């Protein structure tokens, strides 16, 4: 117990001292998580809107596939991306492996089904009269989609926050595609795993505290917008 208390105290002091290595690791995590969520949002939300607003053959099967992808293990995604961006892979010439770009690609694939599925769910809750009213007033499909998005904005924002929370705590993709290079691809989760293996608990505990604070903040924002969405 005393060992834990000493480690916790040292971790707090490390955070308050704004340790350079600690800040670099946090910066890498926030950077890859932000761009992964941004790219996945720009792709996933329109895909979800298109699926929700249109009736087409095998629509239910497509939604089932998206729901299945929600449980896809991160190591499977990492392995799939690795086969494409490794030196012998199709995209090997781009030299993406063990870079932040590789992590962003993997994490984008990870949360794309999340954003698409949550968008479908959010749009499906919007009453049909909104769509009919928009079409009656002469709105085209894009304008109707904008109306639907405005009505579902809190639910869509909640989906984005959930996706960000998913990637900020992800470890498998970051480790396998990023390589855990100090100052370049070392994220909070991979650094915690490394420091634990080395027996250096202070930095690991400090990163754990920061990660918990970020997750807590994300959940506060999520609960706020979920509450707004019910109003």
Secondary structure as a PSIPRED ss2 file (coil, helix, strand):
# PSIPRED VFORMAT (PSIPRED V4.0)

   1 X C   1.000  0.000  0.000
   2 X H   0.000  1.000  0.000
   3 X H   0.000  1.000  0.000
   4 X H   0.000  1.000  0.000
   5 X H   0.000  1.000  0.000
   6 X H   0.000  1.000  0.000
   7 X H   0.000  1.000  0.000
   8 X H   0.000  1.000  0.000
   9 X H   0.000  1.000  0.000
  10 X H   0.000  1.000  0.000
  11 X H   0.000  1.000  0.000
  12 X H   0.000  1.000  0.000
  13 X H   0.000  1.000  0.000
  14 X H   0.000  1.000  0.000
  15 X H   0.000  1.000  0.000
  16 X H   0.000  1.000  0.000
  17 X C   1.000  0.000  0.000
  18 X C   1.000  0.000  0.000
  19 X C   1.000  0.000  0.000
  20 X H   0.000  1.000  0.000
  21 X H   0.000  1.000  0.000
  22 X H   0.000  1.000  0.000
  23 X H   0.000  1.000  0.000
  24 X H   0.000  1.000  0.000
  25 X H   0.000  1.000  0.000
  26 X H   0.000  1.000  0.000
  27 X H   0.000  1.000  0.000
  28 X H   0.000  1.000  0.000
  29 X H   0.000  1.000  0.000
  30 X H   0.000  1.000  0.000
  31 X H   0.000  1.000  0.000
  32 X H   0.000  1.000  0.000
  33 X H   0.000  1.000  0.000
  34 X H   0.000  1.000  0.000
  35 X H   0.000  1.000  0.000
  36 X H   0.000  1.000  0.000
  37 X H   0.000  1.000  0.000
  38 X H   0.000  1.000  0.000
  39 X H   0.000  1.000  0.000
  40 X H   0.000  1.000  0.000
  41 X H   0.000  1.000  0.000
  42 X H   0.000  1.000  0.000
  43 X H   0.000  1.000  0.000
  44 X H   0.000  1.000  0.000
  45 X H   0.000  1.000  0.000
  46 X H   0.000  1.000  0.000
  47 X H   0.000  1.000  0.000
  48 X H   0.000  1.000  0.000
  49 X H   0.000  1.000  0.000
  50 X H   0.000  1.000  0.000
  51 X H   0.000  1.000  0.000
  52 X H   0.000  1.000  0.000
  53 X H   0.000  1.000  0.000
  54 X C   1.000  0.000  0.000
  55 X C   1.000  0.000  0.000
  56 X C   1.000  0.000  0.000
  57 X C   1.000  0.000  0.000
  58 X C   1.000  0.000  0.000
  59 X H   0.000  1.000  0.000
  60 X H   0.000  1.000  0.000
  61 X H   0.000  1.000  0.000
  62 X H   0.000  1.000  0.000
  63 X H   0.000  1.000  0.000
  64 X H   0.000  1.000  0.000
  65 X H   0.000  1.000  0.000
  66 X H   0.000  1.000  0.000
  67 X H   0.000  1.000  0.000
  68 X H   0.000  1.000  0.000
  69 X H   0.000  1.000  0.000
  70 X C   1.000  0.000  0.000
  71 X C   1.000  0.000  0.000
  72 X C   1.000  0.000  0.000
  73 X C   1.000  0.000  0.000
  74 X H   0.000  1.000  0.000
  75 X H   0.000  1.000  0.000
  76 X H   0.000  1.000  0.000
  77 X H   0.000  1.000  0.000
  78 X H   0.000  1.000  0.000
  79 X H   0.000  1.000  0.000
  80 X H   0.000  1.000  0.000
  81 X H   0.000  1.000  0.000
  82 X H   0.000  1.000  0.000
  83 X H   0.000  1.000  0.000
  84 X H   0.000  1.000  0.000
  85 X H   0.000  1.000  0.000
  86 X C   1.000  0.000  0.000
  87 X C   1.000  0.000  0.000
  88 X C   1.000  0.000  0.000
  89 X C   1.000  0.000  0.000
  90 X C   1.000  0.000  0.000
  91 X C   1.000  0.000  0.000
  92 X H   0.000  1.000  0.000
  93 X H   0.000  1.000  0.000
  94 X H   0.000  1.000  0.000
  95 X C   1.000  0.000  0.000
  96 X C   1.000  0.000  0.000
  97 X C   1.000  0.000  0.000
  98 X C   1.000  0.000  0.000
  99 X C   1.000  0.000  0.000
 100 X H   0.000  1.000  0.000
 101 X H   0.000  1.000  0.000
 102 X H   0.000  1.000  0.000
 103 X H   0.000  1.000  0.000
 104 X H   0.000  1.000  0.000
 105 X H   0.000  1.000  0.000
 106 X H   0.000  1.000  0.000
 107 X H   0.000  1.000  0.000
 108 X H   0.000  1.000  0.000
 109 X H   0.000  1.000  0.000
 110 X H   0.000  1.000  0.000
 111 X H   0.000  1.000  0.000
 112 X H   0.000  1.000  0.000
 113 X H   0.000  1.000  0.000
 114 X H   0.000  1.000  0.000
 115 X H   0.000  1.000  0.000
 116 X H   0.000  1.000  0.000
 117 X H   0.000  1.000  0.000
 118 X H   0.000  1.000  0.000
 119 X H   0.000  1.000  0.000
 120 X H   0.000  1.000  0.000
 121 X H   0.000  1.000  0.000
 122 X H   0.000  1.000  0.000
 123 X H   0.000  1.000  0.000
 124 X H   0.000  1.000  0.000
 125 X H   0.000  1.000  0.000
 126 X C   1.000  0.000  0.000
 127 X C   1.000  0.000  0.000
 128 X H   0.000  1.000  0.000
 129 X H   0.000  1.000  0.000
 130 X H   0.000  1.000  0.000
 131 X H   0.000  1.000  0.000
 132 X H   0.000  1.000  0.000
 133 X H   0.000  1.000  0.000
 134 X H   0.000  1.000  0.000
 135 X H   0.000  1.000  0.000
 136 X H   0.000  1.000  0.000
 137 X C   1.000  0.000  0.000
 138 X C   1.000  0.000  0.000
 139 X C   1.000  0.000  0.000
 140 X C   1.000  0.000  0.000
 141 X H   0.000  1.000  0.000
 142 X H   0.000  1.000  0.000
 143 X H   0.000  1.000  0.000
 144 X H   0.000  1.000  0.000
 145 X H   0.000  1.000  0.000
 146 X H   0.000  1.000  0.000
 147 X H   0.000  1.000  0.000
 148 X H   0.000  1.000  0.000
 149 X H   0.000  1.000  0.000
 150 X H   0.000  1.000  0.000
 151 X H   0.000  1.000  0.000
 152 X C   1.000  0.000  0.000
 153 X H   0.000  1.000  0.000
 154 X H   0.000  1.000  0.000
 155 X H   0.000  1.000  0.000
 156 X H   0.000  1.000  0.000
 157 X H   0.000  1.000  0.000
 158 X H   0.000  1.000  0.000
 159 X H   0.000  1.000  0.000
 160 X H   0.000  1.000  0.000
 161 X H   0.000  1.000  0.000
 162 X H   0.000  1.000  0.000
 163 X H   0.000  1.000  0.000
 164 X H   0.000  1.000  0.000
 165 X H   0.000  1.000  0.000
 166 X H   0.000  1.000  0.000
 167 X H   0.000  1.000  0.000
 168 X H   0.000  1.000  0.000
 169 X C   1.000  0.000  0.000
 170 X C   1.000  0.000  0.000
 171 X C   1.000  0.000  0.000
 172 X H   0.000  1.000  0.000
 173 X H   0.000  1.000  0.000
 174 X H   0.000  1.000  0.000
 175 X H   0.000  1.000  0.000
 176 X H   0.000  1.000  0.000
 177 X H   0.000  1.000  0.000
 178 X H   0.000  1.000  0.000
 179 X C   1.000  0.000  0.000
 180 X C   1.000  0.000  0.000
 181 X C   1.000  0.000  0.000
 182 X C   1.000  0.000  0.000
 183 X C   1.000  0.000  0.000
 184 X C   1.000  0.000  0.000
 185 X C   1.000  0.000  0.000
 186 X C   1.000  0.000  0.000
 187 X C   1.000  0.000  0.000
 188 X H   0.000  1.000  0.000
 189 X H   0.000  1.000  0.000
 190 X H   0.000  1.000  0.000
 191 X H   0.000  1.000  0.000
 192 X H   0.000  1.000  0.000
 193 X H   0.000  1.000  0.000
 194 X H   0.000  1.000  0.000
 195 X H   0.000  1.000  0.000
 196 X H   0.000  1.000  0.000
 197 X H   0.000  1.000  0.000
 198 X H   0.000  1.000  0.000
 199 X C   1.000  0.000  0.000
 200 X C   1.000  0.000  0.000
 201 X H   0.000  1.000  0.000
 202 X H   0.000  1.000  0.000
 203 X H   0.000  1.000  0.000
 204 X H   0.000  1.000  0.000
 205 X H   0.000  1.000  0.000
 206 X H   0.000  1.000  0.000
 207 X H   0.000  1.000  0.000
 208 X H   0.000  1.000  0.000
 209 X H   0.000  1.000  0.000
 210 X H   0.000  1.000  0.000
 211 X H   0.000  1.000  0.000
 212 X H   0.000  1.000  0.000
 213 X H   0.000  1.000  0.000
 214 X H   0.000  1.000  0.000
 215 X H   0.000  1.000  0.000
 216 X H   0.000  1.000  0.000
 217 X H   0.000  1.000  0.000
 218 X H   0.000  1.000  0.000
 219 X H   0.000  1.000  0.000
 220 X H   0.000  1.000  0.000
 221 X H   0.000  1.000  0.000
 222 X H   0.000  1.000  0.000
 223 X H   0.000  1.000  0.000
 224 X H   0.000  1.000  0.000
 225 X H   0.000  1.000  0.000
 226 X H   0.000  1.000  0.000
 227 X H   0.000  1.000  0.000
 228 X H   0.000  1.000  0.000
 229 X H   0.000  1.000  0.000
 230 X H   0.000  1.000  0.000
 231 X C   1.000  0.000  0.000
